[in-house]
C-alpha cells in the first residue's frame, strides 16, 4: 500500500479531516503533544456517558455495564503494553499525575544518602516527581547528560553514576522533543546490577512502536492514551511484586487488591472506554487478520512505523536542505520516532509555529516540558525548538506544505550579517 493510500484509509476514520482551513484540510504535525481522535473512540466515550453512566459494583444494569467497560479497558491495556494480567495496569488522569502519586509511595523507603538517577533528555514528568520526592526524603539526584551532536544519552556516564545506594533510574523510552529512542533494555540491565528499580516514561514511544514491558526489562512504565488516538487518560504498569509491596496513598475503604489499590476515587469510566476503543482501532490497522489482539497490534504498529518512517525521511530531507534550518536528533539510521525538533536561524520558534499555523500547518514550539533539552542545547532565548511529528494520518502533501512553509520563513529571515548590525 502506498503512503497516501494508507493515509487516506486512516484519515477516513477521523472526522477532523472534514474541517477546512482556507479551503484546505489542516496538516497535523502536532501529534507529539496529542493525537487526533478517530470516530470509534469518540463513539465509545459518548456511549458510555449516555448509556452506561453509573458508579461501579452496583446491583443494577448500568452499574454492571460500567464494570464491563472497566474490565474491557484493563484487557485492552494488557494487550497494548504486553503485560501479564489486568492486575498489573492502573489507570489515572495522565502519566504526570500518576507518576507524582507513585513517586510519593516509592520514595517512602528512601533515606539520606540514597541516590536517584534521572536524565537531561526526559520530559519533566519523569524528572520533577523524583526530584521532589528525593528532596523530601533527603536523597541525592544525579542526572545523565546527552550528547548535543547525537541527541543520545551518555550511557557510559549513566553506568558511572550507578552504585549500591542507587534506588531508582527514571528514563524515557523516547524523547518527546527530538525523537531519540533510548536503549531501555540496556539501561534496565545496568540498573539491575546494582539493585535499582527502573521507571520508564513511554508517553512518546507508545504511539510509534509496540510497547513490550517484558522485553524492556523495566519495573514500571507509564504512558498516556491521548498520544495514541485516545482520550486524556494515563496508564501505569508495574511488576506485581512491587505493586503489591509498595504502600499507596488511598482512602481506607478502597480495595487493597491490584490494580484498584492504586486507583484513587471514582475513575474516568468514559475515558477508559475510549482507551479500549483506541487500542482496538490501532489493531484494526493490521494488514491481515491475526489470532490475537496482541498480534494484530504488533502487525499494525509495524505498518504504522513503515508509513511514518517513509514520510519522516522525506520531511528530514526537506528540512535539512533549507539554508538556516538546523534539525536536532540522532544520526540517520539510529533509532528514533518520526519527530523533528528544529530551529530557523534568526526567527523565534514561536514565530515559526505561528506563521505555519496561519497556513493550516500544525506544529508546536517551545521546550515541551523537556527543559533539559533546550537548556542543554543553549536555545532557550530563541524560544526553544519547533517540533513536527509524523502520524499515521499524515500525507506526502502535508510534508510538502510543511517544508515549503519553513522554506519561506527561512528565506525571509534576516541574514546573520544584518542581525549583527
Kinemage of the C-alpha trace (Angstrom):
@kinemage 1
@onewidth
@group {chain A} dominant
@subgroup {mainchain}
@vectorlist {calphas} color= white
{ca unk a 1} P 0.000 0.000 0.000
{ca unk a 2} L 1.382 3.402 -0.967
{ca unk a 3} L 1.990 6.186 1.521
{ca unk a 4} L -1.024 8.218 0.509
{ca unk a 5} L -3.388 5.260 0.089
{ca unk a 6} L -2.577 4.134 3.641
{ca unk a 7} L -3.025 7.669 4.943
{ca unk a 8} L -6.333 8.016 3.078
{ca unk a 9} L -7.582 4.805 4.661
{ca unk a 10} L -6.576 6.032 8.114
{ca unk a 11} L -7.980 9.525 7.612
{ca unk a 12} L -11.407 8.135 6.728
{ca unk a 13} L -11.842 7.332 10.440
{ca unk a 14} L -11.098 10.907 11.601
{ca unk a 15} L -13.929 13.465 11.332
{ca unk a 16} L -11.444 16.322 11.813
{ca unk a 17} L -10.346 15.929 8.200
{ca unk a 18} L -13.745 17.194 7.112
{ca unk a 19} L -12.741 20.547 8.578
{ca unk a 20} L -11.312 23.137 6.207
{ca unk a 21} L -8.887 25.988 6.843
{ca unk a 22} L -8.700 28.439 3.973
{ca unk a 23} L -10.320 25.768 1.760
{ca unk a 24} L -7.737 23.115 2.742
{ca unk a 25} L -7.553 20.426 5.367
{ca unk a 26} L -5.285 21.029 8.311
{ca unk a 27} L -1.861 19.376 8.202
{ca unk a 28} L -1.378 17.848 11.650
{ca unk a 29} L 2.216 17.556 12.841
{ca unk a 30} L 1.225 18.217 16.463
{ca unk a 31} L 0.894 14.536 17.401
{ca unk a 32} L 3.754 14.603 19.950
{ca unk a 33} L 1.552 16.931 22.002
{ca unk a 34} L -1.609 14.908 21.442
{ca unk a 35} L -3.006 12.964 18.502
{ca unk a 36} L -6.260 13.395 16.634
{ca unk a 37} L -9.113 11.054 17.630
{ca unk a 38} L -10.916 8.560 15.354
{ca unk a 39} L -14.697 8.214 15.320
{ca unk a 40} L -14.806 4.825 17.113
{ca unk a 41} L -13.042 6.326 20.135
{ca unk a 42} L -15.430 9.266 20.311
{ca unk a 43} L -18.369 6.856 19.945
{ca unk a 44} L -17.122 4.700 22.827
{ca unk a 45} L -16.766 7.733 25.092
{ca unk a 46} L -20.205 9.095 24.169
{ca unk a 47} L -21.967 5.749 24.512
{ca unk a 48} L -20.500 5.213 27.963
{ca unk a 49} L -21.593 8.658 29.112
{ca unk a 50} L -25.061 8.383 27.606
{ca unk a 51} L -25.992 4.761 28.278
{ca unk a 52} L -23.625 3.333 30.922
{ca unk a 53} L -23.280 6.226 33.329
{ca unk a 54} L -23.104 4.745 36.815
{ca unk a 55} L -20.598 4.006 39.518
{ca unk a 56} L -19.188 0.514 39.794
{ca unk a 57} L -20.109 -2.672 41.657
{ca unk a 58} L -23.822 -1.908 41.869
{ca unk a 59} L -26.632 -4.445 41.567
{ca unk a 60} L -28.333 -2.741 38.621
{ca unk a 61} L -27.822 -2.788 34.826
{ca unk a 62} L -25.932 0.486 34.213
{ca unk a 63} L -23.510 -0.261 37.049
{ca unk a 64} L -22.876 -3.730 35.670
{ca unk a 65} L -22.264 -2.073 32.317
{ca unk a 66} L -19.695 0.206 33.939
{ca unk a 67} L -17.960 -2.838 35.424
{ca unk a 68} L -17.814 -4.374 31.942
{ca unk a 69} L -16.396 -1.166 30.442
{ca unk a 70} L -13.595 -1.137 33.010
{ca unk a 71} L -12.837 -4.831 32.549
{ca unk a 72} L -12.592 -4.336 28.776
{ca unk a 73} L -10.239 -1.385 29.251
{ca unk a 74} L -7.990 -3.435 31.517
{ca unk a 75} L -7.844 -6.269 28.996
{ca unk a 76} L -7.001 -3.825 26.210
{ca unk a 77} L -4.224 -2.274 28.301
{ca unk a 78} L -2.694 -5.721 28.873
{ca unk a 79} L -2.537 -6.321 25.129
{ca unk a 80} L -1.265 -2.847 24.361
{ca unk a 81} L 1.598 -2.966 26.850
{ca unk a 82} L 2.457 -6.662 26.655
{ca unk a 83} L 1.574 -7.056 30.343
{ca unk a 84} L 0.850 -10.351 32.080
{ca unk a 85} L -2.543 -9.599 33.583
{ca unk a 86} L -5.037 -6.770 34.210
{ca unk a 87} L -3.823 -6.596 37.807
{ca unk a 88} L -0.565 -5.030 36.581
{ca unk a 89} L -2.081 -1.879 34.991
{ca unk a 90} L -3.612 1.049 36.897
{ca unk a 91} L -5.452 3.918 35.263
{ca unk a 92} L -5.306 7.580 36.227
{ca unk a 93} L -5.609 11.139 34.968
{ca unk a 94} L -2.388 11.138 32.907
{ca unk a 95} L 1.213 9.982 33.123
{ca unk a 96} L 2.328 13.065 35.069
{ca unk a 97} L -0.314 12.756 37.783
{ca unk a 98} L 0.214 9.016 38.098
{ca unk a 99} L 3.964 9.496 38.440
{ca unk a 100} L 3.725 12.165 41.125
{ca unk a 101} L 1.398 9.951 43.174
{ca unk a 102} L 3.501 6.862 42.636
{ca unk a 103} L 6.769 8.649 43.459
{ca unk a 104} L 5.389 9.524 46.873
{ca unk a 105} L 4.786 5.841 47.631
{ca unk a 106} L 8.030 4.581 46.118
{ca unk a 107} L 10.084 7.193 47.957
{ca unk a 108} L 8.765 6.252 51.408
{ca unk a 109} L 11.708 3.869 51.805
{ca unk a 110} L 14.392 6.321 50.642
{ca unk a 111} L 16.858 7.690 53.168
{ca unk a 112} L 19.555 10.385 53.189
{ca unk a 113} L 22.457 9.092 51.111
{ca unk a 114} L 20.228 7.132 48.736
{ca unk a 115} L 20.523 8.132 45.083
{ca unk a 116} L 18.050 8.618 42.229
{ca unk a 117} L 19.061 8.921 38.578
{ca unk a 118} L 17.106 10.984 36.031
{ca unk a 119} L 18.165 12.302 32.601
{ca unk a 120} L 18.578 15.644 30.848
{ca unk a 121} L 16.740 14.245 27.798
{ca unk a 122} L 13.466 13.499 29.554
{ca unk a 123} L 10.146 15.267 29.888
{ca unk a 124} L 9.809 16.829 33.338
{ca unk a 125} L 7.022 14.352 34.123
{ca unk a 126} L 9.762 11.765 34.628
{ca unk a 127} L 12.133 14.168 36.379
{ca unk a 128} L 10.239 16.537 38.682
{ca unk a 129} L 8.335 13.847 40.659
{ca unk a 130} L 11.596 12.106 41.521
{ca unk a 131} L 13.435 15.333 42.342
{ca unk a 132} L 10.636 16.452 44.647
{ca unk a 133} L 10.434 13.079 46.374
{ca unk a 134} L 14.211 12.914 46.764
{ca unk a 135} L 14.166 16.411 48.261
{ca unk a 136} L 11.508 15.309 50.752
{ca unk a 137} L 13.491 12.219 51.756
{ca unk a 138} L 16.994 13.713 51.727
{ca unk a 139} L 18.122 11.572 48.790
{ca unk a 140} L 20.588 12.689 46.117
{ca unk a 141} L 19.577 13.172 42.481
{ca unk a 142} L 22.011 12.610 39.621
{ca unk a 143} L 21.185 13.494 36.010
{ca unk a 144} L 22.523 11.738 32.918
{ca unk a 145} L 23.684 14.176 30.207
{ca unk a 146} L 23.145 13.804 26.475
{ca unk a 147} L 25.469 14.414 23.560
{ca unk a 148} L 24.233 17.540 21.699
{ca unk a 149} L 25.740 16.212 18.465
{ca unk a 150} L 23.772 12.948 18.518
{ca unk a 151} L 20.969 13.803 20.986
{ca unk a 152} L 21.605 10.459 22.683
{ca unk a 153} L 22.081 9.766 26.365
{ca unk a 154} L 25.616 9.225 27.596
{ca unk a 155} L 25.139 5.663 28.809
{ca unk a 156} L 28.752 5.462 29.934
{ca unk a 157} L 28.047 8.388 32.254
{ca unk a 158} L 24.939 6.593 33.485
{ca unk a 159} L 26.916 3.465 34.283
{ca unk a 160} L 29.455 5.528 36.224
{ca unk a 161} L 26.647 7.079 38.299
{ca unk a 162} L 25.183 3.762 39.407
{ca unk a 163} L 26.189 2.358 42.754
{ca unk a 164} L 25.000 0.446 45.811
{ca unk a 165} L 22.905 3.411 47.024
{ca unk a 166} L 21.081 3.878 43.679
{ca unk a 167} L 17.407 3.248 44.325
{ca unk a 168} L 15.798 4.285 41.050
{ca unk a 169} L 16.650 5.079 37.433
{ca unk a 170} L 13.975 7.136 35.655
{ca unk a 171} L 14.382 7.140 31.877
{ca unk a 172} L 12.330 7.947 28.797
{ca unk a 173} L 11.823 5.359 26.089
{ca unk a 174} L 11.788 8.168 23.517
{ca unk a 175} L 12.434 11.913 23.652
{ca unk a 176} L 9.287 13.931 23.062
{ca unk a 177} L 11.445 16.858 21.880
{ca unk a 178} L 13.705 15.295 19.252
{ca unk a 179} L 12.573 11.667 18.914
{ca unk a 180} L 15.652 9.888 20.288
{ca unk a 181} L 14.824 6.280 21.204
{ca unk a 182} L 16.869 5.140 24.192
{ca unk a 183} L 18.001 1.553 24.720
{ca unk a 184} L 15.843 0.998 27.795
{ca unk a 185} L 16.698 -2.698 27.970
{ca unk a 186} L 20.380 -1.799 28.325
{ca unk a 187} L 19.581 0.821 30.964
{ca unk a 188} L 17.488 -1.727 32.873
{ca unk a 189} L 20.265 -4.296 32.745
{ca unk a 190} L 22.744 -1.771 34.184
{ca unk a 191} L 20.297 -0.804 36.922
{ca unk a 192} L 19.643 -4.426 37.890
{ca unk a 193} L 23.355 -4.961 38.512
{ca unk a 194} L 23.211 -2.515 41.417
{ca unk a 195} L 19.731 -3.478 42.582
{ca unk a 196} L 17.996 -0.308 41.368
{ca unk a 197} L 14.457 -0.098 40.040
{ca unk a 198} L 13.662 1.373 36.597
{ca unk a 199} L 10.708 3.669 35.851
{ca unk a 200} L 10.051 4.300 32.132
{ca unk a 201} L 8.199 7.192 30.517
{ca unk a 202} L 6.735 5.682 27.335
{ca unk a 203} L 4.366 8.552 26.513
{ca unk a 204} L 6.142 9.495 23.291
{ca unk a 205} L 7.225 5.949 22.449
{ca unk a 206} L 3.823 4.223 22.639
{ca unk a 207} L 2.209 5.881 19.579
{ca unk a 208} L 5.048 4.791 17.297
{ca unk a 209} L 6.497 1.483 18.497
{ca unk a 210} L 4.960 -1.597 20.088
{ca unk a 211} L 5.423 -1.441 23.861
{ca unk a 212} L 6.670 -4.684 25.429
{ca unk a 213} L 7.235 -4.242 29.141
{ca unk a 214} L 8.798 -7.698 29.469
{ca unk a 215} L 11.339 -7.109 26.712
{ca unk a 216} L 12.236 -3.676 28.102
{ca unk a 217} L 13.107 -5.252 31.432
{ca unk a 218} L 11.793 -2.294 33.432
{ca unk a 219} L 9.946 -2.358 36.741
{ca unk a 220} L 7.387 0.344 35.963
{ca unk a 221} L 6.168 2.037 32.775
{ca unk a 222} L 3.698 4.861 32.255
{ca unk a 223} L 2.031 6.366 29.193
{ca unk a 224} L -0.985 8.479 28.209
{ca unk a 225} L -3.736 7.439 25.809
{ca unk a 226} L -4.241 10.890 24.302
{ca unk a 227} L -0.950 10.413 22.485
{ca unk a 228} L -2.179 7.206 20.803
{ca unk a 229} L -5.580 8.321 19.487
{ca unk a 230} L -7.427 8.021 22.798
{ca unk a 231} L -8.838 10.354 25.454
{ca unk a 232} L -6.984 12.040 28.316
{ca unk a 233} L -6.293 9.004 30.479
{ca unk a 234} L -2.991 7.714 31.890
{ca unk a 235} L -1.792 4.128 32.310
{ca unk a 236} L 0.745 2.827 34.815
{ca unk a 237} L 2.161 -0.690 34.552
{ca unk a 238} L 4.211 -2.222 37.333
{ca unk a 239} L 5.615 -5.600 38.210
{ca unk a 240} L 3.041 -7.133 40.563
{ca unk a 241} L 5.574 -7.914 43.275
{ca unk a 242} L 6.356 -4.192 43.534
{ca unk a 243} L 2.769 -3.019 43.164
{ca unk a 244} L 1.765 -5.379 45.988
{ca unk a 245} L 4.631 -4.453 48.324
{ca unk a 246} L 4.502 -0.659 47.959
{ca unk a 247} L 2.032 1.295 50.081
{ca unk a 248} L -0.330 3.553 48.111
{ca unk a 249} L -1.891 6.719 49.472
{ca unk a 250} L -5.614 5.964 49.376
{ca unk a 251} L -8.812 6.079 51.408
{ca unk a 252} L -9.238 3.069 53.762
{ca unk a 253} L -12.399 1.604 52.147
{ca unk a 254} L -10.712 1.434 48.740
{ca unk a 255} L -9.930 -2.101 47.626
{ca unk a 256} L -6.459 -3.293 48.601
{ca unk a 257} L -6.165 -5.665 45.656
{ca unk a 258} L -4.404 -4.895 42.393
{ca unk a 259} L -4.831 -2.715 40.467
{ca unk a 260} L -7.621 -0.896 42.334
{ca unk a 261} L -5.363 -0.088 45.281
{ca unk a 262} L -3.510 2.355 43.002
{ca unk a 263} L -6.654 4.000 41.632
{ca unk a 264} L -7.936 6.720 43.955
{ca unk a 265} L -11.536 7.856 43.765
{ca unk a 266} L -14.058 7.193 41.023
{ca unk a 267} L -12.317 6.507 37.759
{ca unk a 268} L -12.890 8.135 34.364
{ca unk a 269} L -15.106 5.339 33.002
{ca unk a 270} L -15.809 7.015 29.679
{ca unk a 271} L -12.093 7.672 29.256
{ca unk a 272} L -11.297 4.037 29.954
{ca unk a 273} L -13.859 3.044 27.335
{ca unk a 274} L -12.040 5.336 24.937
{ca unk a 275} L -8.713 3.672 25.747
{ca unk a 276} L -10.126 0.256 24.839
{ca unk a 277} L -11.559 1.685 21.624
{ca unk a 278} L -8.220 3.300 20.740
{ca unk a 279} L -6.389 0.002 21.221
{ca unk a 280} L -8.971 -1.795 19.093
{ca unk a 281} L -8.723 0.886 16.419
{ca unk a 282} L -4.942 0.551 16.226
{ca unk a 283} L -5.293 -3.250 15.997
{ca unk a 284} L -7.741 -2.789 13.098
{ca unk a 285} L -4.879 -1.353 11.005
{ca unk a 286} L -3.188 -4.766 10.836
{ca unk a 287} L -2.909 -5.739 7.151
{ca unk a 288} L -4.061 -9.313 7.786
{ca unk a 289} L -6.347 -10.980 10.341
{ca unk a 290} L -4.468 -12.049 13.461
{ca unk a 291} L -5.057 -14.783 16.007
{ca unk a 292} L -4.950 -12.386 18.972
{ca unk a 293} L -5.298 -8.649 19.553
{ca unk a 294} L -1.671 -8.508 20.667
{ca unk a 295} L -0.549 -9.987 17.350
{ca unk a 296} L -2.823 -7.592 15.479
{ca unk a 297} L -1.257 -4.711 17.409
{ca unk a 298} L 2.215 -5.955 16.515
{ca unk a 299} L 1.371 -6.034 12.802
{ca unk a 300} L -0.450 -2.705 12.953
{ca unk a 301} L 2.434 -0.941 14.688
{ca unk a 302} L 4.838 -2.306 12.092
{ca unk a 303} L 2.594 -0.920 9.349
{ca unk a 304} L 2.313 2.423 11.126
{ca unk a 305} L 6.074 2.520 11.547
{ca unk a 306} L 6.697 1.857 7.862
{ca unk a 307} L 4.377 4.677 6.867
{ca unk a 308} L 5.681 7.168 9.403
{ca unk a 309} L 9.342 6.410 8.742
{ca unk a 310} L 8.947 6.786 4.977
{ca unk a 311} L 7.260 10.168 5.376
{ca unk a 312} L 9.718 11.256 8.025
{ca unk a 313} L 12.664 10.575 5.724
{ca unk a 314} L 11.097 12.970 3.218
{ca unk a 315} L 10.479 15.508 5.962
{ca unk a 316} L 14.091 15.338 7.130
{ca unk a 317} L 15.392 15.592 3.573
{ca unk a 318} L 13.278 18.689 3.004
{ca unk a 319} L 14.121 20.466 6.242
{ca unk a 320} L 17.846 19.703 6.090
{ca unk a 321} L 18.035 21.154 2.582
{ca unk a 322} L 16.770 24.578 3.723
{ca unk a 323} L 19.559 27.105 4.440
{ca unk a 324} L 19.328 28.377 8.002
{ca unk a 325} L 17.374 25.394 9.322
{ca unk a 326} L 19.016 23.116 11.868
{ca unk a 327} L 17.413 19.802 12.755
{ca unk a 328} L 18.324 18.163 16.074
{ca unk a 329} L 18.201 14.432 16.573
{ca unk a 330} L 20.072 11.152 16.283
{ca unk a 331} L 22.156 10.466 13.163
{ca unk a 332} L 20.371 8.860 10.240
{ca unk a 333} L 19.962 5.141 10.821
{ca unk a 334} L 19.845 5.420 14.613
{ca unk a 335} L 16.592 4.566 16.406
{ca unk a 336} L 14.159 7.475 16.632
{ca unk a 337} L 10.493 8.273 16.430
{ca unk a 338} L 9.256 10.349 13.464
{ca unk a 339} L 9.700 13.589 15.384
{ca unk a 340} L 11.835 16.534 14.314
{ca unk a 341} L 12.953 19.325 16.615
{ca unk a 342} L 14.432 22.186 14.604
{ca unk a 343} L 15.319 25.872 14.604
{ca unk a 344} L 15.209 28.538 11.914
{ca unk a 345} L 18.146 30.942 12.121
{ca unk a 346} L 17.068 34.454 13.055
{ca unk a 347} L 13.422 33.540 13.743
{ca unk a 348} L 11.930 32.863 17.166
{ca unk a 349} L 10.426 29.381 17.442
{ca unk a 350} L 7.016 30.792 18.401
{ca unk a 351} L 7.004 32.933 15.274
{ca unk a 352} L 7.741 29.928 13.076
{ca unk a 353} L 4.885 27.994 14.663
{ca unk a 354} L 2.521 30.977 14.334
{ca unk a 355} L 3.261 31.501 10.659
{ca unk a 356} L 2.881 27.820 9.875
{ca unk a 357} L -0.360 27.775 11.867
{ca unk a 358} L -1.674 30.653 9.750
{ca unk a 359} L -1.198 28.332 6.756
{ca unk a 360} L -3.054 25.461 8.433
{ca unk a 361} L 0.128 23.554 9.303
{ca unk a 362} L 0.025 22.484 12.962
{ca unk a 363} L 3.339 22.313 14.841
{ca unk a 364} L 4.479 23.082 18.378
{ca unk a 365} L 7.179 25.423 19.653
{ca unk a 366} L 8.981 25.746 22.968
{ca unk a 367} L 10.534 23.196 25.309
{ca unk a 368} L 7.596 20.734 25.542
{ca unk a 369} L 8.442 20.284 29.237
{ca unk a 370} L 11.753 18.739 28.163
{ca unk a 371} L 13.604 21.701 29.649
{ca unk a 372} L 16.882 19.808 29.916
{ca unk a 373} L 16.983 19.556 26.118
{ca unk a 374} L 16.542 23.225 25.279
{ca unk a 375} L 18.824 24.295 28.132
{ca unk a 376} L 21.472 21.775 27.111
{ca unk a 377} L 21.349 22.999 23.518
{ca unk a 378} L 21.549 26.642 24.570
{ca unk a 379} L 18.469 27.654 22.594
{ca unk a 380} L 16.166 28.920 25.340
{ca unk a 381} L 16.488 32.567 24.274
{ca unk a 382} L 15.323 31.810 20.751
{ca unk a 383} L 12.203 30.106 22.005
{ca unk a 384} L 13.483 26.556 22.076
{ca unk a 385} L 12.555 24.228 19.247
{ca unk a 386} L 9.920 23.973 16.582
{ca unk a 387} L 8.575 20.424 16.725
{ca unk a 388} L 6.901 18.459 13.939
{ca unk a 389} L 5.833 14.853 14.364
{ca unk a 390} L 4.528 12.466 11.721
{ca unk a 391} L 1.400 10.405 12.476
{ca unk a 392} L -0.395 7.651 10.505
{ca unk a 393} L -2.833 10.194 9.066
{ca unk a 394} L -0.073 12.422 7.645
{ca unk a 395} L 0.354 12.546 3.867
{ca unk a 396} L 3.021 13.438 1.336
{ca unk a 397} L 1.106 16.669 0.674
{ca unk a 398} L 1.236 17.535 4.377
{ca unk a 399} L 5.011 17.148 4.326
{ca unk a 400} L 5.283 19.313 1.221
{ca unk a 401} L 3.246 22.081 2.865
{ca unk a 402} L 5.391 21.989 6.000
{ca unk a 403} L 8.715 22.016 4.164
{ca unk a 404} L 7.645 24.780 1.787
{ca unk a 405} L 6.289 26.842 4.666
{ca unk a 406} L 9.519 26.545 6.623
{ca unk a 407} L 11.453 27.353 3.465
{ca unk a 408} L 9.566 30.618 3.007
{ca unk a 409} L 10.095 31.605 6.639
{ca unk a 410} L 13.810 30.848 6.438
{ca unk a 411} L 14.184 32.759 3.162
{ca unk a 412} L 12.570 35.855 4.684
{ca unk a 413} L 14.648 35.728 7.881
{ca unk a 414} L 17.266 38.439 8.396
{ca unk a 415} L 20.759 37.403 7.370
{ca unk a 416} L 23.324 36.814 10.126
{ca unk a 417} L 25.182 39.917 8.948
{ca unk a 418} L 22.060 42.097 9.140
{ca unk a 419} L 21.111 40.711 12.524
{ca unk a 420} L 24.555 41.563 13.877
{ca unk a 421} L 24.327 45.226 12.840
